[in-house]
Amino acid sequence: MKRTGLEIGGVVSELRALRLKSLESRRRRDRPPKLPSRKVLVGIADGLGAVLFPNRLGMPDLTNESVDYYVGHTLDVTLRELMVQVRRELRFAGDADATGNSERERAAGITQAFARRLPHIRSLLESDIQAAYEGDPAARSVDEVLVCYPGITAITYYRLAHELHRLGAPLIARMISEIAHSSTGIEIHPGAQIGGFFFIDHGTGVVIGETAIIGEHVRLYQAVTLGAKRFPVDEHGALVKGNLRHPIVEDDVVIYAGATILGRITIGRGSTIGGNVWLTRSVPPGSIISQAQTRNEVFDGGAGI
């Protein structure tokens, strides 16, 4: 093989051998199932955004007479595309369905259940946008918040992905979350549970783990991490999956830039966590935690030196 003028035949053969070995290890050598398409999911996420906010994220010249038609048409096209991707995920996962339903029926059920949740998602996003507008003195209007703020973009994708994750399409949910991560620098696992009026200001570098629970009226600034403190392994040395390893943040908490909060700890209601704090212990409601306080705790009496 020398189409490019370079000797690549050996490389192609080695790649083929590795590919077949990998497929055989998964017992899918003959016809490996296709994954959901990231490119298609980008279009689906855009379509859902247009359905939720047609006058701002959809067509610019919609009238009162045409907006419902536009929403209906866009929703129909987008859900049909989503159903195809859900079928791909179900086929790829290869999970048997105890009810005997086909992949097509299961995909249709997930997609229909997701569609019924869209009004709820819209209501939550309204609260998030309002929280951003009220919480940022630089925000001139709620429309500016919707179309300009990366935190709102990331939260929108998260809220869509969370419902899909909950309904049985975790791979598609994760892919949608990573699409938002790529464009905003904000990483929110779709398994996280986040209440209304959620505001991420600036946002770059924010990480929210899979089992994190966040209450209402919570505000995060850039580079905040809600992560795991440790990763336990089983008797074979493999990581234990699905254990509760991320923080619980109660209502009305503010976490400033660069704070790192690790483990299954609780940040009590109404607390303020200062910038660059490293926190691995629970704090009671109404706490004010600064970097100086945590340093004093770590080094008090020689500990940590």
Buried (B, 14 or more C-beta within 10 A) or exposed (E): EEEEEEEEEEEEEEEEEEEEEEBEEEEEEEEEEEBBBBEBBBEBBBBBBBBBBBBEBBEEEBEEEEBEEBBEEBBEBBBEBBBBBBBBBBBBEEEEEEEEEEBEEBBBBBBEBBBEBBEEBEEBBBBBBBBBBBBBEEBEEBBBBBEEBBBBBBBBBBBBBBBBBBBBBBBBBBBBBBBBBEEBBBBBBBBBEBBBBBBBBBBBBBBBBBBBBBBBBBBBBBBBBBBBEEEEEEEEEEEEEEEEBBBBBBBBBBBBBBBBBBBBBBBBBBBBBBBBBBBEEBBEBEBEBBBEBBEEEEEEEEEEE
